[in-house]
Amino acid sequence: MAVGAFFLAMALGFIPLGDDEPPAVMMWIIGIMGGLTLLGGISHLRLRMKRRAAYSGGRERKGTVRLFSPLGEDSDTAVLLFANSHSEWLMSVDLGSLKTVKDKLSEGVPAKAYLGDDDRIYGLDIGTVKALPISPGVPYEGKLRSRMEWAERKKAEWADKAAGQ
């Protein structure tokens, strides 16, 4: 957030750049970059606050977590699917926080999720490991599920078409 605020202040002229003033287009680019960085920092701060609230007083659900999509060699994030007896949620987490359980995620691992007031997962414990969420877990149903299934079908069709040629 500090970097975004610095860039925004620089673009607005609150921080002098010396005798050589950059062109207006460059100042617009710096301002937009600063604004986006600042908004990203605020969003991340809100996620961390909601995570803390979910751990301290949110609803707790026990279930199983597994990888939703395979990991690449240089992946820093993982998309996980948390499921219990009646619902499923999709969420992305920082892979660095899952070093000890990363190899077990493809089969499914018992986990505990902490939900906020809006029925989204903000905290996820996989055994003794607290996963660091990058996005809140959203219910995997309705439009989201149908669009993901459509995308998987199209991906398979395109792979078959490419293999046939």
Buried (B, 14 or more C-beta within 10 A) or exposed (E): EEEBBBBBEBBEEEEEEEEEEEEEEEBEBBBEBBBEBBEEBEEEEEBEEBBEBBBEEBEEBEBBBBBBBEBEEEEEBBBBBBBEEEBBBBBBBEBEBBEEBBEBBEEBBEBBBBBBEEEBBBBBBBEEBBBBBBBBBBBBEEEEEEEBEEEEEEEEEEEEEEEEE
